[in-house]
Amino acid sequence: MRQELMSLPKGLAEEVARNLVMVANLLDEDPEQAYAYSRIALRLASRVAAVREAAGFASYATGKYSEALAEFRAARRMTGSVELWPVMADCERGMGRPERALAMAGEPEVNKLDKAGQVEMRLVAAGARKDMGQADAAVVTLQSPELASNSVQPWTARLRYAYADALLEVGRESEAREWFAKALEADQGGQTDASDRLAELDGVEFTDALVESDDDEAAEETAPEAEAEVKVETETEAKAAAEATESAEKPAEEPVEAPKADDDKS
């Protein structure tokens, strides 16, 4: 990439380089921001293959598959390399054209890919089969020497995970569980969610202790009302008790003596 940028004036090359560095740093964490930086680099140096490739990956990460495919094609024309063939095929899938992705998997360019590229192409082809409703064919597509190998390569975890997922889709649950476990064993960098899929198959449910349940929230909402009702009842009872005490302590009124009869009157 540095060599490609040397074709630009020094000041421009440095500015483009800074934007490309930001694309690389933000691509996983903030794809939209990475995309924005890629557009700046593209505006400054659209004739540099590395810039077109970076713009393609930024578009791909944000789901702009048509843009990504156009940038990848441009980069390929400039370099003549087939390295981007698998991701170009996956862009076809993203655009809802799995049959084109599958056709690309059978092109001569695939034979020019290195081992990592060929595995990636196999993953894309299997995904295209699933998109087309051919789940059994997806299982067969993923069966390969790379899948059977016990050595762990950068692609191993993703390949095993894809195979487990394909097996699960065709109802082979016990085999799927076995391959999810193998994927987890090879997944040193956390590329997949194999552990979650295993837990799901085993019926294990995780509850976030920091997230309150609906019942707890409802209880908290009704608590002030309940306290108010108790307070009213307590005040009423206290008032009644006070009145009863006051009534008990008050001296009884003396009876009024009836007037005596006048003896002189008949």
CORCORHU-V654630 format. One record per helix or strand of 2 or more residues. SS is the DSSP state (h for helix, s for strand). FROM is the first residue (numbers start at 1). TO is the last residue. Records with the same first field share a line. If there is no record, write none. Layout:
SS: FROM-TO, FROM-TO
This chain:
h: 2-5, 10-26, 31-44, 49-61, 65-79, 85-94, 98-104, 108-112, 115-131, 135-142, 145-148, 156-169, 173-186, 194-201, 214-249
